[in-house]
């Protein structure tokens, strides 16, 4: 923390480092069923679409497009 005089007051500057884990670990999600439009998915469900595997982050019903 650096404090400097500015007129009759003070200015403060903070230096910090934020370490964010870049690799959540655990590897890719396990292969799931094929993705289907109009299906209700739960968080954590996995599906395969065009050869790629996806994990559902938020419960929802899938839609085309």
C-alpha positions as CSV (number, residue, x, y, z in Angstrom):
1,X,0.0,0.0,0.0
2,X,1.3,3.4,-1.0
3,X,0.0,6.6,0.7
4,X,0.8,10.0,-0.9
5,X,-0.2,13.5,0.1
6,X,-2.7,15.1,-2.3
7,X,-3.4,18.7,-1.4
8,X,-5.0,18.6,2.1
9,X,-5.8,14.9,1.8
10,X,-4.1,11.6,1.0
11,X,-4.2,9.2,-2.0
12,X,-3.9,5.5,-1.4
13,X,-2.8,2.9,-4.0
14,X,-3.0,-0.8,-3.5
15,X,-0.9,-3.5,-5.3
16,X,-2.0,-7.0,-5.0
17,X,-1.8,-10.3,-6.9
18,X,-4.9,-12.5,-7.5
19,X,-4.0,-16.1,-8.0
20,X,-6.8,-17.9,-10.0
21,X,-6.5,-21.6,-10.6
22,X,-6.4,-22.1,-14.4
23,X,-6.9,-25.8,-14.5
24,X,-9.9,-27.0,-12.3
25,X,-8.5,-30.6,-12.6
26,X,-10.4,-33.7,-12.9
27,X,-10.0,-33.9,-16.7
28,X,-12.8,-33.7,-19.2
29,X,-16.3,-34.7,-18.3
30,X,-17.2,-38.3,-19.0
31,X,-19.0,-38.9,-22.3
32,X,-22.7,-38.5,-22.0
33,X,-25.7,-39.2,-24.2
34,X,-26.2,-37.4,-27.5
35,X,-27.7,-33.9,-27.2
36,X,-31.4,-33.6,-28.0
37,X,-33.5,-30.5,-28.5
38,X,-36.5,-30.1,-26.1
39,X,-34.8,-32.1,-23.4
40,X,-34.7,-31.0,-19.7
41,X,-31.1,-31.1,-18.6
42,X,-29.8,-30.8,-15.0
43,X,-26.6,-29.1,-13.8
44,X,-23.9,-31.7,-14.1
45,X,-25.4,-33.7,-17.0
46,X,-23.1,-34.4,-19.8
47,X,-23.9,-34.7,-23.5
48,X,-22.1,-35.2,-26.8
49,X,-22.6,-33.0,-29.8
50,X,-20.6,-33.1,-33.0
51,X,-18.0,-35.2,-31.4
52,X,-17.4,-32.9,-28.4
53,X,-18.5,-33.5,-24.8
54,X,-20.3,-30.7,-22.9
55,X,-21.2,-30.5,-19.2
56,X,-24.4,-28.6,-18.3
57,X,-23.7,-25.8,-15.8
58,X,-27.3,-24.6,-15.2
59,X,-30.5,-26.6,-15.4
60,X,-32.5,-25.8,-18.5
61,X,-34.6,-27.2,-21.4
62,X,-32.5,-27.3,-24.6
63,X,-33.7,-25.5,-27.7
64,X,-32.8,-25.7,-31.4
65,X,-30.6,-23.0,-32.9
